[in-house]
Amino acid sequence: MLPHLPHQFTAVITGASGGIGLAFLKRLLASTQTGRILAVSRRPIPLQDKRLTHLTLDVSEQEGRLALSQQLRNQPIHLLFNAVGILHDASRHLQPEKRLDKLTLEGLTHAMHVNAFTPALLISAIRPCLQGNHPTIIASLSARVGSIGDNHLGGWYGYRASKAAHNMLMKTAAVELSRLNKQSIVLCLHPGTTDTPLSKPFQARVPSEKLFTPDFVAEQLIEVISKRTPDDSGSFWDWAGEPIEW
């Protein structure tokens, strides 16, 4: 499944109760290559497996990241899959901003906090588990709209900016981790438009053939990850295995 990783590898999945995170978790559990999995989410997970440990934590908060770090106790991690992200939040009256006059400091700050700062702080919190001589892959969900070179439509200011910042933080982490672990691979991944609560309010204009199921996306992302090597660390890929410009 993931040739860069050893048999019975250890994985951590954050955002594991969401559509893509849960589908990714199921794919890992379906493989005999997978050893221990720590699934982290704010909500329960409807799965049971002797290899699975579920932690009810919010990694967007320092307390949650510290609890995860304490649980891991500096043990080597071979795969970190981050599926934490936000596009809209009714409780905060947060929607993608189509125009400049819709920008708010609260909205921009929250998007940056969840989409960009949280993945970087997560890596920082568990860095001892990633450095060393063991193979390790960090795959974090990004979005094509975070590509500055691909931005021809405008709009979605906070989401675009936060995903662009996410990409820069992952790229920078890849440089440092390459010095701390020569077998490390850091990837930004675009899953495509997936039928999850995140995209639900924006699916009306999406052609049916371009609206993917979480299971399909999880399968595709694992295929993309499986083909990457340490030489690809710090790169940005879509669900079909095509590179995306920054």
N, C-alpha and C positions, 0 to 999 in steps of 0.2 A: 504493500500500500504506500508506504513512505520509505523508500530505499535508503535515504540518508540517515534514518533513525534505527536504533537497535531493536532486536526482539524484546518484547515486554517493556517498551518505553513508557515514561511517565509524562502525562499531559495535564495542562491546566486550561480550562475553558472559562472565560469570563463573559457574562451575558448569556449564560447557558440555558436560561429558560425562554429566551426569545426564539423567533422563528428559525433564523439561520443557526444560532448557537445550539439549539436543541437538535436540529437536524444534523449538525456537525458531530455532536456528541453521539447520536445514534450510529453514525457511520463509523466512528472510532470503536464503539462497543461491538460492532459487527465484525471487527477484525481480530484475529488471534495474535496479531503483532502487538496490539495494545496491552499494556500492563495496567498501571494505576492511573486513574483519572480523578482530578479534583475539579468538580463543576461548581462554579461560583455564580450566584444570582441572587436577586432580591426576593424572588418568588420560588415556591417549591417546584420540583421537577418530577414528572410522573414516570420515573424510571427507577428500577432497582437492579443492581448488578454487584457482585462481590468485589469487582474492580473499581467501583464508583463510590466516591465520597462527595456528598453535596454540602457546600458551605453557604448558608444564607447570609450573604454579606453585600454591602454596597461599596464597590471599589472606587466609586467617585468620591468617597470620603476617606480621609486619612485613617480613621479608625478601622475601616474595612480592609484597607491595604495592609495595615499593621497586623491585623488578625490573620490574613492570608500568609504573610511572611512568617509569622510565628508557627502557623500550621505546617509550613514547608520545612522549617528548621534548616535552611541552607542546603537541602538535598538537591541533587541535580535534576533539572527539568529539561526534557527533550523537546517538548512542544508547548508553546503558549499560543492559544488562539483567542484573540480578543474580538468579541462581537458586541461590545458596548457602544452605543451611539444614540443620538437624538436628532430628530428633524422637526418635530412638533411636540408640544406639551400643553394640553388643555388647562391643566391646573395652574400653569404660569401664563396662560393666554399667549403662548409662543407658536407662531406660524412662520413658514418661510417668507422672507420679506421680498416682495416683487419690486418695490420702489424705495428710493432713498428716504422718503418721508415716513416710511414704516419702521425705520431703524430705531431701536432702543438700546440703551446701554445694558439693561438687564438681559434682553434677548441675546445680544452678541456675546456677553460675558458667559451666559449659561451654555451656549453652543460651544464656545471655546473650552469651557471647563470640562464638559462631558466628552466631546469629540476629539479634542487635541491634548489637553493637559492630563486627563485621566489615563490614557494609554501610556504616556511617557512616565508619569509618576508611578504607574503600576510596574513598569520595567525597572525603574529605579528601586522600588521597594523590594523586588525579588532578584536584584542583580546578582547576589552571591550564588543563586541557583542556576544562573545562566553562564557564568564565567567558568573557565577550566579547560579541560581537554575533551569533554564529551560533546557529541553532536547536539545542536539545539536549534530549533526553528521558532521564530516569532512571526506570526501571521496576524495582522491587524486589519479589520475591515475599514476601507476608505470608500471613496466614491469618485466616479469619473468627473463629477462637477467640481471636485477639488483640484482638477488640472487647470492651471492658469492658461496654458497654451491651447486648451480645448474650449475655453470659455468664449463662445460666440453669441450666446443668448442673453447673458446677464441675469439679474434677479437672484433670489435665494442667497442673499449676501452673507448671513451668518453661517449657514451650512457650508457654502463654498469656502469661505475664509477659514472655518474651523477644520475642514478636511485638508485644505492646503497646508495649514499649520501642522496638522497631524502628520502629513507626509514629510514635512521638513524635520519634525522631531524624530520620526522613525528613521529617516535617512541619516541623521546625526547620530542616533543611537547605534545604527549599523556600523558606523565608522569606529566608534569607541569599542563596541563589542568585538569587532574583528581583531582588536588588539588583545582583548581579554579572553577570547576564545576563537581560535582560527577556524573552528568548525561551525561557527554561528551563521545563521541565515535570517535576515530580517526582511519581511515582505509587506508591502501595502497591497491590499486586494480589493478590487471593485467587483461586487457580486452581481451586478445588473439589477434591474427592477424586480424585486422579489415580493411575492404575495404574503406580506407580513403587516402587522399593525403600523409599522413605521411608514410604509408606502400607501396604505389603504386610502387615505383621503386624496391621493394624487394618481389613482389608477385609471380614471375614466378615459383618458386619452392614450393610454398605453395599449398598443395592439396585443391581442391575446398571445401571439407567438413570442412576444417580448416580455411577457409577464411570467416569471419563473416560479416554480414551486420551491420551497426551502430545501426539499430533498434533492432536487436537481442541482441547486446551487451548491449545496454541501459536497455532492459528488464531484462537481466541476472544480471547486476550489481545492479539494484534496488532490485532484489530478494535476492542477497547476502547481501546487506546492511540491508534489512528488518529482517534478521535473527541474526544480531549482537546485542550485549548488551554492557553496559559499561565494563563488564569483558573482552571483546574482544578488548578494545581500545589499539591501538599500535600494531595491527597485520596486516598480509599481506595475501591477498586472491586472488584466480583466479576467472575468470568469472563463473566457474562451482561450486563455493562455496567450493573449496578445499584450505586448507592453503598451503602457500609456505614458504619454509625454507629461512632464511636470508642469 
